Amino acid sequence: MSEEPVRIPITDIFDLHSIAPRDVSAAVEAYLEEAHSLGLRALRIIHGRGIGVQRETVRAILKRTPYVSDFQDAPAEAGGWGATIVTLRDPRAQRGSG
């Protein structure tokens, strides 16, 4: 029995609760790439509070992703330290003036 990939709609919010821990890194990388290509600029990645493992995984990816300009804990009403707010660079600004 082969596992079909799960298609997740790309919006400005990505909740990792439905992603298996072994798949989190690949899912976050793919999400960021697709969100950036769609021109999204402000994202919220919900990783949960727990003991902080997924939070650190997400933040390690954000640190090494060149089109991430900033990230921080979400405000309390948007998840606090159980979610990370991400700002992406404008994809049009990176293409150069040609």
Secondary structure by P-SEA (a helix, b strand, c coil): ccccbbbbbbccccccccccccaaaaaaaaaaaaaaaacccbbbbbbcccccaaaaaaaaaaaaccccccccccccccccccbbbbbbcccccccccc
